[in-house]
Amino acid sequence: MNLFIKKLFFIGIVIATFLGTYSLFVEPYSLTTTKYRINIPSLSGLKIIFASDFHIGPYFFEQWRLQKIITAINRENADIVILGGDYVKGHRKESSMSIDNIAASLSKIKSQSGIFAVLGNHDSYYGKDEVKASLSAHGIN
């Protein structure tokens, strides 16, 4: 193998390692918030929080990540909180924290007028009836 091919192969390995590390250990634990002002007079003064794509895995540090999300939501003192689905992770139940534990944590979200939820595709893989029942049992509409 000539030297150029070896260097190119090495660079490819370094890039793949960096991207793999970032996608597994950095990006899933970053929290991005964006604020929008909507100019609709009938909604003036109403603060709505939308949060989605939680993808909570089965590992012990995922509870910390979920709590970090809940703390960020509660810090905003929302009138309404809308949860956009994908509470669970993966395509199998073993890939996720139990929905009952997730729903119990999400029920600690504070909102003046309620918490409203829809399901995502990962919630369907887990079992949409079970996810809906658990959210409902913890006071999430």
Disulfide bonds with the S-S distance in Angstrom:
none
